Amino acid sequence: MQDEIAAAIASKLAVILADANVRVVRPTTSHWGASDRFLKARSLMARRVPALTFEAIALAEQATALDPDFAAAYPVLGEGVRQQAFIGGRRDLLAPAKEATANALRLDPHLAEAFAIQAHIALLVDRDASTAFTAWNRALTLNPLLSEARAFYAGWGLTIARRNDDAAAAGSQRAVEDDPRNAVCAAIHATILGIIGRHGDAIQEAQRAVELDPASYFAHMVTVYVHHWAGDVTGALAASELALSMSGRSPNNLTAMSALHAARGDRGKSVAAHQEIMSRAAVQLVSPTFLAISALGAGVADEAMEHAVRAVEEHCPNQLWLVRRPGTEALHDHPRYPELRERMGF
């Protein structure tokens, strides 16, 4: 009887590979230490706090060192490095991210998370939309419940690259429905709603993201964005205090400050905010995309264009923000913008 029950259970759990789109379920790791570090790394990664992401990368590296055949750990490593590349505008970090993704797919050719990272890098860095959409479709075919990948696909792919707002909003809505407790999905959904002009819904969704994970820097950062885009300068400045504190005044957050102070009518603080991020750029690597957005807020469109050109020339990992981020309209009106867009390829 026990043998019959075991056989029945095994039959139910077996995965029949009917075609290339069906994922084979494989063991993860039998190494407790690798598993423990993997889970901690994934948890830290979700908060998208720069300092915690460095810690998550170190944990993921330890997991792969303890078990080099632990396929699922490599996308966590790759995503951590990709996040750091995005925050700092560092294209040099993308080689390790690509290597981690290649290792993951070598061990498990059906690992959806690895295809999702490939898509991100292909679109945001290589500006290869065809490869990006193929990889995203592959990831979501292998795992339709890969909610963060679906949300990023809706944001970068559909909102920015394709400008298909209805499909983007529907895609991110599905992501939050599939994973209603995921603060990252809620924050991305809020971002998309803010970009397409649904400001009330965006603010509400950003607040939900913060409530889901009060320690998520990403959720607080998006809260700043959506209040700003809705014209609620007071709300954006209030949210920025905590976001700046959580991130150690990350340039990613400083980008909005010049525009916020300008919107409040304080030209002096607007210029000072831009000078702060430029001073940071003199002693550390700061994304030229962030410098461009800050310059726009301070009202210096020609300087913004110079930073934007450098972002495109260097394939800056966050260059797509220049295409459709609210507040970049002065860049789009610049006489050199058509040439910039042509070079981007979108």
C-alpha positions in Angstrom: 0.0 0.0 0.0 2.8 2.4 0.9 4.5 1.7 -2.4 1.3 2.4 -4.3 0.8 5.7 -2.4 4.4 6.7 -3.1 4.0 5.9 -6.7 0.8 7.9 -7.0 2.4 10.9 -5.4 5.5 10.7 -7.6 3.2 10.5 -10.6 1.4 13.6 -9.6 4.7 15.5 -8.9 6.5 14.4 -12.1 6.9 17.0 -14.8 6.5 15.7 -18.3 8.5 17.8 -20.7 6.0 18.0 -23.6 7.7 20.9 -25.3 10.5 23.5 -24.8 8.2 25.8 -22.9 7.6 23.5 -19.9 10.0 24.0 -17.1 11.7 20.9 -15.6 11.5 21.0 -11.8 15.0 20.3 -10.4 16.3 20.2 -6.9 17.7 23.5 -5.7 20.5 22.7 -3.3 21.2 20.3 -0.5 23.7 22.6 1.1 22.1 24.3 4.1 24.5 27.2 4.1 24.0 28.0 0.5 20.2 27.8 0.9 20.4 30.1 3.9 22.5 32.7 2.2 20.3 32.6 -0.9 17.1 33.3 1.1 18.7 36.1 3.0 20.1 37.6 -0.2 16.7 37.5 -1.9 15.0 39.1 1.1 17.5 42.0 1.2 17.4 42.5 -2.5 13.7 43.2 -2.4 14.2 46.4 -0.4 16.5 48.0 -3.1 18.5 49.9 -0.5 21.9 50.4 -2.0 23.8 49.3 1.1 21.6 46.2 1.6 22.1 45.3 -2.1 25.8 45.2 -1.6 25.2 42.8 1.4 22.8 40.7 -0.7 25.4 40.4 -3.5 28.0 39.2 -1.0 25.5 36.6 0.3 24.6 35.4 -3.2 28.3 35.1 -4.0 28.8 32.9 -0.9 25.8 30.8 -1.9 27.3 30.0 -5.3 30.7 29.4 -3.8 29.3 26.9 -1.3 27.3 25.2 -4.1 28.5 26.1 -7.6 25.6 24.0 -9.1 22.9 26.0 -7.2 21.3 27.5 -10.3 18.7 29.6 -8.6 21.3 31.5 -6.7 22.9 33.0 -9.8 19.9 35.1 -10.9 19.9 36.6 -7.4 23.5 37.5 -7.8 22.9 38.9 -11.3 19.9 40.9 -10.1 21.9 42.4 -7.3 24.7 43.5 -9.6 22.2 44.8 -12.1 20.5 46.9 -9.4 23.9 48.4 -8.4 24.6 49.2 -12.1 21.2 50.9 -12.4 21.6 53.0 -9.2 25.1 54.1 -10.1 24.8 54.2 -13.8 27.7 51.8 -14.0 27.8 49.8 -17.3 31.0 48.0 -16.1 28.9 46.1 -13.6 26.8 44.5 -16.3 29.5 42.0 -17.3 29.3 40.2 -13.9 25.5 40.3 -14.2 25.6 38.7 -17.6 28.0 36.1 -16.4 25.8 35.2 -13.5 22.8 34.9 -15.9 24.8 32.7 -18.3 25.8 30.4 -15.4 22.2 30.1 -14.3 21.0 29.1 -17.8 23.9 26.7 -18.2 22.7 24.9 -15.1 19.0 25.2 -15.8 18.0 26.3 -19.3 14.5 26.8 -18.1 15.2 29.3 -15.3 12.7 32.1 -15.8 14.4 34.5 -13.4 17.6 34.4 -15.6 15.6 35.3 -18.7 14.0 38.2 -16.9 17.5 39.6 -16.1 18.6 39.1 -19.7 15.6 41.1 -20.8 16.4 44.0 -18.4 20.0 44.3 -19.6 19.1 43.9 -23.3 16.6 46.8 -23.2 18.1 49.2 -20.6 21.8 48.8 -21.5 22.1 47.3 -25.0 19.0 49.1 -26.3 18.1 45.8 -28.0 14.3 45.8 -27.8 13.9 42.6 -29.9 16.1 40.5 -27.6 14.5 42.1 -24.5 10.9 41.3 -25.4 11.9 37.8 -26.5 13.5 37.1 -23.1 10.6 38.6 -21.2 8.1 36.5 -23.1 10.3 33.4 -22.4 10.5 34.2 -18.7 6.7 34.7 -18.3 5.9 31.6 -20.4 8.1 29.5 -18.1 6.7 31.1 -15.0 3.5 33.2 -15.5 3.6 34.1 -11.8 7.0 35.8 -11.9 5.3 38.9 -10.8 8.3 41.3 -10.5 9.4 40.4 -14.0 5.9 41.0 -15.3 5.8 44.4 -13.6 9.2 45.5 -15.0 8.2 44.3 -18.4 5.1 46.5 -18.1 7.1 49.4 -16.9 10.3 49.5 -19.0 9.0 47.5 -22.0 5.4 48.6 -22.5 5.4 52.1 -20.8 8.7 53.4 -22.0 9.9 51.4 -25.0 6.5 50.7 -26.7 4.3 53.5 -25.1 1.4 51.1 -24.9 -0.2 52.6 -21.8 -3.3 50.4 -21.6 -1.3 47.2 -21.9 1.3 48.5 -19.4 -1.3 49.3 -16.8 -3.0 46.0 -17.3 0.3 44.1 -17.0 1.3 45.8 -13.8 -2.2 45.4 -12.4 -2.0 41.6 -13.1 1.4 41.6 -11.3 -0.1 43.1 -8.1 -3.1 40.7 -8.4 -0.8 37.7 -8.7 1.4 38.9 -5.9 -0.6 41.3 -3.7 1.9 41.3 -0.8 4.9 42.3 -3.0 5.9 45.9 -2.3 8.2 46.0 -5.4 5.3 45.1 -7.7 3.1 47.7 -6.0 5.8 50.4 -6.4 6.3 49.6 -10.1 2.5 49.7 -10.6 2.4 53.1 -8.9 5.3 54.3 -11.1 3.5 53.2 -14.3 0.2 54.8 -13.1 2.1 58.1 -12.4 3.8 58.1 -15.8 0.5 57.6 -17.7 -1.2 60.3 -15.7 -3.4 58.4 -13.2 -2.0 60.3 -10.3 -4.6 59.6 -7.6 -4.3 55.8 -8.2 -0.5 56.1 -8.3 -0.3 57.9 -4.9 -2.7 55.3 -3.4 -0.6 52.4 -4.8 2.6 53.9 -3.6 1.2 54.3 -0.1 0.2 50.6 -0.3 3.8 49.7 -1.2 5.1 51.5 1.8 2.6 49.8 4.1 3.5 46.4 2.7 7.2 47.0 3.4 8.0 50.2 5.5 11.7 49.3 5.2 11.6 49.3 1.3 13.7 52.2 0.0 12.2 51.6 -3.4 8.7 52.1 -2.1 9.6 55.4 -0.4 11.5 56.6 -3.5 8.5 55.9 -5.7 6.3 57.7 -3.3 8.4 60.8 -3.9 8.1 60.4 -7.6 4.4 60.0 -7.8 3.6 62.9 -5.5 6.0 65.1 -7.5 4.4 64.0 -10.8 0.9 64.7 -9.4 2.0 68.3 -8.6 1.9 67.6 -4.8 5.3 69.3 -4.0 4.6 69.3 -0.2 3.8 65.6 -0.2 6.9 64.8 -2.3 9.2 66.8 -0.1 7.8 65.2 3.0 8.4 61.7 1.5 11.9 62.7 0.3 13.2 63.2 3.8 12.8 59.5 4.7 13.9 58.3 1.3 17.1 60.4 1.4 17.8 59.2 4.9 17.3 55.6 4.0 19.6 55.8 1.0 22.3 57.9 2.5 21.2 60.8 0.1 21.6 58.5 -2.9 21.9 60.4 -6.2 18.9 58.4 -7.4 16.8 60.4 -4.9 18.7 63.7 -5.2 17.7 63.9 -8.9 14.2 65.1 -8.0 15.2 67.7 -5.4 16.2 70.5 -7.8 12.8 70.3 -9.6 10.9 70.0 -6.3 12.5 73.2 -4.9 11.9 75.0 -8.3 8.3 74.0 -8.2 8.0 75.5 -4.8 9.5 78.7 -6.1 12.8 78.5 -4.3 15.4 79.0 -7.0 18.2 79.2 -4.6 17.5 75.7 -3.1 16.9 74.3 -6.6 20.4 75.4 -7.7 21.9 74.2 -4.4 20.3 70.8 -4.8 21.8 70.5 -8.3 25.2 71.6 -7.1 25.0 68.9 -4.4 24.6 66.1 -6.9 27.3 67.7 -9.2 29.7 67.9 -6.2 29.0 64.2 -5.6 29.8 63.5 -9.2 33.2 65.1 -8.8 34.3 62.6 -6.1 32.3 59.5 -7.0 30.6 57.9 -10.0 27.1 59.3 -10.5 24.9 58.3 -13.4 24.9 61.0 -16.2 21.2 60.2 -16.5 20.6 61.5 -12.9 22.8 64.5 -13.6 20.6 65.3 -16.7 17.4 65.0 -14.7 18.8 67.2 -11.9 20.0 69.8 -14.4 16.5 69.9 -16.0 15.0 70.6 -12.5 17.4 73.5 -12.0 16.4 74.9 -15.4 19.7 74.4 -17.3 18.5 72.4 -20.4 21.8 72.8 -22.3 23.7 71.2 -19.5 21.1 68.5 -19.2 21.5 67.7 -22.8 25.3 67.3 -22.4 24.7 64.8 -19.6 22.0 63.0 -21.6 24.4 62.6 -24.6 27.0 61.1 -22.3 24.4 58.7 -20.8 23.5 57.5 -24.3 27.1 57.3 -25.5 28.1 55.2 -22.4 25.0 53.0 -22.6 24.1 54.1 -19.1 21.9 51.4 -17.4 19.2 54.0 -16.5 19.2 56.0 -19.8 15.6 55.1 -20.7 14.5 57.5 -17.9 15.3 60.2 -20.4 12.6 59.0 -22.8 9.5 59.4 -20.8 10.1 60.3 -17.2 7.8 63.2 -16.2 9.9 66.3 -15.9 12.1 65.6 -18.9 9.9 67.6 -21.3 12.5 70.4 -21.6 14.9 67.8 -22.8 12.5 66.6 -25.4 12.0 70.2 -26.6 15.8 70.7 -27.0 16.9 71.0 -30.7 19.4 68.1 -30.2 16.8 65.7 -28.8 15.8 64.1 -32.2 19.4 63.2 -32.7 19.6 61.7 -29.2 16.5 59.6 -29.7 17.8 58.4 -33.1 21.0 57.2 -31.4 19.0 55.4 -28.7 17.1 53.5 -31.3 13.6 53.8 -29.9 
